[in-house]
Amino acid sequence: MSTAYSSDYSKTAKRILTPDEARLREIFAAAALPECYREACKEFDRTGVPENWQIGVAMDAYAMADAMLAVRVSSSTKEAKGAQK
């Protein structure tokens, strides 16, 4: 069920998040969850409902949140480097 994203969010997922980043990750995951659920339901219509499907949907939501954090961090880094020039 998990979707492979083209951006590398794994760096964000593997490092220690600040409390603010952790809260933001929760907010991003909560925002992504309804769409992840909708997409999973479409898949279930075609393939059937797998055991422990809820875990897969939650993992997809957190993967999307990690991707959003990675883009946010990447954008901040690029802006900071541009300001230094």
N, C-alpha and C positions, 0 to 999 in steps of 0.2 A: 504494500500500500504506500509506503514512503516514497515521496517524490525526490528525485535527484535535482538539486538546484545548481545552476552554473556558477554562482558566486561561492567563494570559499568561506562558509560561515563556521567551519570547524575550529578555526583559531579562537573565535569568540566563545564557542561552547567549551573549550578546553582550558581557558584561563579563568582565574578567580575574578568574579565580577564584584564591583563596588556595590554597596547597598542600593544606591540609586539605579545602577545598571540592572541589578537583580529585580527591582520593582518594575523597571521599564520592560524587562524581559517578560514578566508576568502580564503586564498590560498588553504587550504585543501578542503574546500567546492567546490571551483571552479574546483579542480582536480577531485573530486568525481562526480561532476554533470553529465558529459557525460555518465558514467556507470549507474548512477541512472536513467537517461533518457532512456537508452537502455533497462534496466530491466523493467521500467514502460511500454515501448512500447510492450514488450513481453507479459506482463500481460494484456494490453489493447487488444491485439489480441485475447486473450482467454475470457476476461470478458466484453469488451467494454470500452469506454473512459468515466470516471466519470466526473462530473462537478467539476471545480476547480482543475483539475489534476495537474496543475503547482505548486500549493501550496504543494501538497504531495511530488512531486519530489524534490522541494527545501528543504522541511523538511528532506527528506531522505539524501540529500547531507550534510546538517548541522549536522545531527545525526552521519554520518560517520566522519565528521570533528571533532566533539566532542569526538568520540571514539579514533581517532588518537591522539588528544591532551591528552586524559586521559592516553593512553599508553606511550606517550612521557614523561608526568609528572611522571608517575609511574616508568618508567625506570630511569629517572634522580634521583628520590628519592632513589631507590635501589642502584644506583652507588654511591651516596653520603654517604649512610649508610655503604657501603662496604669500602669506603676510610677512614672512621672514625675508623675502627677496627685496 
